[in-house]
Amino acid sequence: MYRLLFDLVFRRMDPERAHEVAFRLIRLVAQVPLLRDVVRRVFRSSPEGSVQVWGRRFPSRFGVAAGFDKDALGVAGLTMLGFGFVEVGTVTAHGQPGNEPPRLWRVLDQRALRNRMGFNNEGSAAVAERLRHLRATPAGRRLVVGVNIGKTKATPAEHAAVDYATSAGRLAPYADYLVVNVSSPNTPGLRDLQSVEALRPILEAARVAADEATAAAALPPVPLLVKIAPDLSDEDVDAVAELAAELGLDGIVAVNTTIGHDLGPGGLSGPPLLARGLDVVARLRSRLGPDAVIIGVGGITTPADAREYVAVGATLVQGYTGLIYEGPAYASRISRALAADQALRGPVRRKAVA
Ligand SMILES: Cc1cc2nc3c(=O)[nH]c(=O)nc-3n(C[C@H](O)[C@H](O)[C@H](O)COP(=O)(O)O)c2cc1C
């Protein structure tokens, strides 16, 4: 059914426009209580699929990867489809338009996407305000929301730590976890921040700013993670893992889109990422030990793909491109499969990297 809709309607539209239309529809449905309840019932998965991570209950361990809901506009709508959590962002300290379109392409023969969006977003003050509203209601507080933060394009690399810290401070009081994104290929120089020397001051500054903000609001500290690229060498993955353990980071998100392709500018997502994503997660698990929180993302199309991530050591998993090609039943299919596995295995609890 969705295949038909995709082939007849979405495929004929500009990909960014199709995203806007579909996302607007999801948000619209979520605003009509009767409709929302019906959709939620259709896509609901079993409570046995919930996991306890950092002391917080995630209704499913399958969430929406960063980039789909950059400005925190559709958290309730995405959760209605069966996602257990939403990672909003990437949010930057200053709002910015992103790159000139066209900046999103379908790679139909691989069921993949290529994008060079360039962190189009309203900025961390606006997104914090939106999340403050969301958190003002009991229903909004129940939703699990991660916030992914990045560097404003205009901020020079030497001021990156201040840029990240500004966003961390604004967003920490409303986030269930924060992700320092140093791995998107579409902000010049951003991925260089993955080197240990560049990353250390950013993570330290983000930690301090987040802690000050949560302490001022009498809230517990927010878990802080880093998101890495699939294009890092194995040695660089190990170096980030060591730094994460040394700084007592609360987890790692692996992986972002890859520049390892010859299709044109931008990062590739979807099935071509799966093998490397699994490799990186397995490597991180072996380096960080059994208690670390690892969010596995990259190329999850089917429940079998998500199960593979869990099998190699992912605590939580995420998807983006799969939602575009598989349609609205994507999340519930995967959440239900993971819930069924978990019913056999028993409860999951994880703490931090260190
Ligand atoms: C159009 C698009 C925009 C994205 N924007 C972001 C972003 O802003 N921040 C980020 O950390 N990752 C971003 N990503 C990467 C995804 O979060 C994810 O890491 C990657 O797409 C791999 O997952 P997938 O194969 O399930 O899509 C984006 C991906 C796509 C396709």
PDBQT file of the ligand as one rigid body, heavy atoms in Angstrom, charges set to zero:
ROOT
HETATM    1  C1  LIG A 401      18.166  14.041   5.127  1.00  0.00    +0.000 C 
HETATM    2  C2  LIG A 401      19.013  13.640   6.292  1.00  0.00    +0.000 A 
HETATM    3  C3  LIG A 401      19.360  14.597   7.245  1.00  0.00    +0.000 A 
HETATM    4  C4  LIG A 401      20.148  14.252   8.329  1.00  0.00    +0.000 A 
HETATM    5  N1  LIG A 401      20.457  15.210   9.253  1.00  0.00    +0.000 NA
HETATM    6  C5  LIG A 401      21.186  14.866  10.343  1.00  0.00    +0.000 A 
HETATM    7  C6  LIG A 401      21.480  15.830  11.334  1.00  0.00    +0.000 A 
HETATM    8  O1  LIG A 401      21.059  16.973  11.274  1.00  0.00    +0.000 OA
HETATM    9  N2  LIG A 401      22.249  15.436  12.382  1.00  0.00    +0.000 N 
HETATM   10  C7  LIG A 401      22.726  14.155  12.517  1.00  0.00    +0.000 A 
HETATM   11  O2  LIG A 401      23.408  13.849  13.504  1.00  0.00    +0.000 OA
HETATM   12  N3  LIG A 401      22.431  13.218  11.580  1.00  0.00    +0.000 NA
HETATM   13  C8  LIG A 401      21.684  13.544  10.528  1.00  0.00    +0.000 A 
HETATM   14  N4  LIG A 401      21.383  12.583   9.588  1.00  0.00    +0.000 N 
HETATM   15  C9  LIG A 401      21.953  11.232   9.754  1.00  0.00    +0.000 C 
HETATM   16  C10 LIG A 401      20.989  10.269  10.446  1.00  0.00    +0.000 C 
HETATM   17  O3  LIG A 401      20.706  10.699  11.750  1.00  0.00    +0.000 OA
HETATM   18  C11 LIG A 401      21.599   8.861  10.495  1.00  0.00    +0.000 C 
HETATM   19  O4  LIG A 401      22.771   8.882  11.280  1.00  0.00    +0.000 OA
HETATM   20  C12 LIG A 401      21.941   8.334   9.112  1.00  0.00    +0.000 C 
HETATM   21  O5  LIG A 401      21.002   8.747   8.155  1.00  0.00    +0.000 OA
HETATM   22  C13 LIG A 401      22.000   6.814   9.106  1.00  0.00    +0.000 C 
HETATM   23  O6  LIG A 401      20.759   6.248   9.419  1.00  0.00    +0.000 OA
HETATM   24  P1  LIG A 401      19.724   5.685   8.295  1.00  0.00    +0.000 P 
HETATM   25  O7  LIG A 401      20.519   4.802   7.382  1.00  0.00    +0.000 OA
HETATM   26  O8  LIG A 401      18.681   4.960   9.090  1.00  0.00    +0.000 OA
HETATM   27  O9  LIG A 401      19.184   6.869   7.600  1.00  0.00    +0.000 OA
HETATM   28  C14 LIG A 401      20.596  12.912   8.488  1.00  0.00    +0.000 A 
HETATM   29  C15 LIG A 401      20.231  11.948   7.546  1.00  0.00    +0.000 A 
HETATM   30  C16 LIG A 401      19.437  12.282   6.466  1.00  0.00    +0.000 A 
HETATM   31  C17 LIG A 401      19.050  11.227   5.488  1.00  0.00    +0.000 C 
ENDROOT
TORSDOF 0
